[in-house]
Amino acid sequence: MDLNNRSILLTGAGSGIGRALALDLAQYSPRLALVGRRSEPLEEVAALVREKGGEAVVIPADLTADGAPARVAAAAQEQLGGIDVLINNAGNVRAGRLEAIEESEVLAQIALNLTAPILLTRAALPALRASGEGLVVNVSSGFGLLGMAFYATYGATKAGIAHFGEALRRELYGEGVHVLNVFPGATDTPMMESSEAEAQHGFDYESPEEVAAATVAGMIGGEINVVRGGSMGQMLTRNREDPAGVDRMLAEGKDELEKVVADHSSL
């Protein structure tokens, strides 16, 4: 896809991977609609986008509120003059043993990581079709490909949005709208600040700028999946071939992992 002068709706744009995506995309002189809960960081990102030659509008919104996805899609279409690209990036996490997590924390992850992007995509589809070359980008997670202890709900939401993307890509095949799924590994973002997990626990961090660059390259190249996370590919192969062996391997560090992710929450 040629990204020059595209109208792009980007959620979770105020920090982390979303912020890095906005700044990377700015080189293509886009019209960006930046969505997030807090206005101040969105305005800061918008100013940086404009400095780099792009256009940007800010749409503060809680995507989990009733009717919010439809309102955001309508506002973006009106302010941008259309939508060529939708990037579903907003997300949250609450790690820990399932029975130790509050019901509200389970529902909050499902609401933002899965329900909101599905509804936002649904609302944006008419505009994406009208563009003639629409693109939906779903930012999933490596844990959407590989089940990890203490991330059961988070992983389920990320697997869900990836499966949604794959099914939708096939549903829209040949109809002028493509779908790209992105699977970042551990990324050095504010969402990870409360986690104490490090490389020895299997969390090989990369910068949000690296994830953004790979995502943009995937958008340009018309890719189907972008998988990050260092040795993730090897682990996925092993998990397919010998899942019980992966169970045993991960069990060796399970107690320590539980300790270092016990407070991991962005809610």
C-alpha positions in Angstrom: 0.0 0.0 0.0 1.2 3.5 -0.8 0.9 5.4 2.4 1.4 8.8 1.0 -1.4 11.3 1.9 -3.6 8.6 3.4 -6.4 9.3 6.0 -5.5 7.1 9.0 -7.5 6.5 12.2 -5.2 5.3 15.0 -6.3 4.3 18.5 -4.1 4.3 21.5 -2.1 7.1 19.9 -0.9 8.9 23.0 1.9 6.6 24.1 3.9 3.5 23.4 3.5 1.7 20.0 0.6 4.1 19.0 2.7 7.2 19.5 5.6 5.6 17.6 3.3 4.6 14.8 2.0 8.2 14.5 5.5 9.6 14.3 6.7 7.0 11.8 3.7 7.5 9.6 4.2 11.3 9.7 6.9 11.0 7.0 4.2 10.0 4.5 2.2 13.3 4.9 -0.9 11.6 6.2 -4.1 12.9 7.7 -4.1 11.3 11.1 -7.0 11.0 13.6 -5.4 10.3 17.0 -7.7 8.5 19.5 -7.1 8.0 23.2 -8.6 8.6 26.6 -6.4 11.6 27.5 -6.3 14.8 25.4 -2.9 16.1 26.6 -0.7 13.3 25.2 -2.7 13.2 22.0 -2.1 16.9 21.5 1.6 16.4 22.1 1.7 13.6 19.4 -0.4 15.7 17.0 2.1 18.6 17.4 5.0 16.3 16.5 3.2 14.9 13.5 2.6 18.4 12.2 6.3 19.3 12.7 7.1 16.3 10.5 4.8 17.4 7.7 1.6 15.5 8.5 -1.8 16.6 9.5 -3.4 15.5 12.7 -6.7 15.8 14.6 -7.3 14.6 18.2 -10.4 12.6 19.2 -10.4 12.0 22.9 -12.6 8.9 23.6 -13.1 6.0 25.9 -13.6 3.3 23.3 -15.3 1.0 25.8 -18.2 3.4 26.4 -21.6 2.6 24.9 -21.7 3.9 21.3 -18.1 5.2 21.4 -16.7 3.2 18.4 -19.4 4.4 16.1 -19.0 8.0 17.3 -15.2 7.9 16.8 -15.5 6.4 13.3 -18.0 9.1 12.3 -15.8 11.9 13.8 -12.7 10.6 12.0 -14.5 10.3 8.7 -15.9 13.8 9.0 -12.6 15.4 10.1 -10.4 13.5 7.7 -12.7 13.4 4.7 -12.7 9.6 4.8 -10.8 6.7 6.2 -8.2 4.7 4.2 -6.5 3.0 7.2 -7.8 1.9 10.6 -5.1 0.9 13.2 -6.6 -0.9 16.2 -3.8 -0.4 18.6 -5.4 0.6 22.0 -5.1 -2.0 24.6 -4.7 -2.8 28.3 -3.5 -5.7 30.5 -3.9 -7.2 33.9 -1.6 -10.1 34.7 -1.9 -12.6 37.5 -3.7 -15.8 38.5 -7.1 -15.9 37.0 -8.9 -16.4 40.4 -6.9 -13.4 41.8 -8.1 -11.0 39.2 -11.3 -9.1 39.8 -14.2 -9.7 37.4 -14.1 -6.0 36.5 -10.5 -6.4 35.4 -11.4 -9.4 33.2 -14.2 -7.5 31.6 -12.1 -4.4 31.1 -9.5 -6.3 29.1 -12.2 -7.9 26.9 -13.9 -4.6 26.4 -10.9 -2.6 25.1 -8.8 -5.4 23.6 -11.5 -7.2 21.7 -15.0 -5.7 21.7 -13.9 -2.1 21.0 -11.8 -2.9 17.9 -14.4 -5.2 16.5 -17.1 -2.5 16.8 -14.8 0.2 15.5 -13.9 -1.8 12.5 -17.5 -2.5 11.9 -18.3 1.2 12.0 -15.3 2.2 9.8 -15.9 -0.4 7.1 -18.1 1.7 4.8 -15.4 4.4 4.7 -12.7 1.8 4.2 -14.6 0.3 1.3 -15.2 3.7 -0.2 -11.5 4.5 -0.2 -10.9 1.8 -2.8 -7.8 0.5 -1.1 -8.7 0.2 2.6 -6.5 -1.4 5.3 -7.2 -2.6 8.8 -4.3 -3.1 11.1 -4.8 -5.1 14.4 -2.1 -4.8 17.0 -2.3 -8.2 18.8 0.5 -9.7 20.9 2.9 -12.6 20.9 0.7 -13.9 23.7 -2.1 -14.0 21.2 -0.1 -16.8 19.5 1.4 -18.5 22.5 -0.5 -19.1 25.7 1.4 -17.8 28.7 0.7 -18.4 32.4 -0.8 -15.5 34.3 -1.9 -13.8 31.0 -4.9 -16.0 30.3 -7.5 -13.3 29.8 -5.1 -10.9 28.1 -3.9 -13.7 25.8 -7.4 -14.7 25.0 -8.3 -11.1 23.9 -5.3 -10.9 21.8 -5.8 -14.3 20.2 -9.4 -13.2 19.6 -8.5 -10.0 17.8 -6.0 -11.9 15.6 -8.6 -14.5 14.7 -11.1 -11.8 14.0 -8.5 -10.1 11.7 -7.8 -13.4 9.9 -11.4 -14.2 9.4 -12.2 -10.6 8.3 -9.3 -10.6 5.8 -10.9 -13.7 4.1 -14.4 -12.2 4.3 -13.2 -9.1 2.5 -10.8 -10.8 0.1 -11.0 -9.2 -3.4 -13.3 -6.4 -2.1 -10.7 -3.7 -1.7 -10.0 -3.9 2.1 -6.9 -5.8 3.4 -6.3 -6.8 7.0 -2.9 -7.0 8.7 -2.3 -8.6 12.1 0.7 -7.5 14.1 2.1 -9.5 17.0 4.6 -7.5 19.1 6.7 -9.2 21.7 7.6 -7.5 25.0 7.9 -3.8 24.1 9.3 -1.0 26.3 6.1 1.0 26.7 4.2 2.6 29.6 1.9 -0.5 29.6 4.9 -2.6 30.7 6.1 -0.2 33.5 4.4 -2.2 36.3 6.0 -5.5 35.2 9.3 -6.7 36.6 9.7 -9.4 33.9 13.0 -9.2 32.1 15.0 -11.2 29.5 15.7 -14.1 31.9 11.9 -14.6 32.2 11.5 -14.7 28.4 10.7 -11.0 27.9 13.1 -9.8 25.3 12.2 -6.1 25.0 12.4 -4.0 21.9 11.5 -0.4 21.5 8.1 0.8 20.3 9.9 2.5 17.4 11.2 -0.9 16.2 7.7 -2.4 16.4 6.3 0.7 14.6 8.8 0.5 11.8 8.1 -3.2 11.3 4.4 -2.5 11.2 4.7 0.3 8.7 6.9 -1.9 6.5 4.2 -4.6 6.7 1.5 -2.1 5.7 3.5 -1.0 2.7 4.4 -4.5 1.7 0.8 -5.8 1.9 1.8 -8.4 4.5 -0.7 -10.6 6.3 1.2 -11.0 9.6 4.1 -9.2 11.3 5.5 -11.2 14.1 8.1 -9.7 16.5 9.6 -11.0 19.7 13.1 -12.3 18.9 12.9 -16.1 19.3 9.1 -16.1 19.1 9.1 -18.0 15.8 11.1 -20.9 17.2 8.8 -21.0 20.3 5.7 -21.1 18.1 7.1 -24.0 16.1 7.9 -25.9 19.2 4.5 -25.2 20.7 2.8 -26.6 17.6 5.0 -29.7 17.5 5.3 -30.4 21.2 2.9 -28.4 23.4 3.4 -30.7 26.4 7.2 -30.1 26.1 6.6 -26.3 26.2 4.4 -26.8 29.2 7.3 -28.5 31.0 9.8 -25.9 29.9 7.7 -22.9 31.0 6.8 -24.7 34.3 10.5 -24.4 35.4 10.2 -20.7 35.7 6.6 -20.4 36.6 7.0 -19.5 40.3 9.4 -16.7 39.5 7.3 -15.4 36.6 4.3 -15.2 38.9 6.2 -13.0 41.3 7.5 -10.6 38.7 4.2 -10.1 36.9 2.0 -10.0 40.0 1.6 -6.2 39.8 1.5 -5.9 36.0 -1.5 -3.8 35.2 -2.3 -0.9 33.0 -6.0 -0.6 34.1 
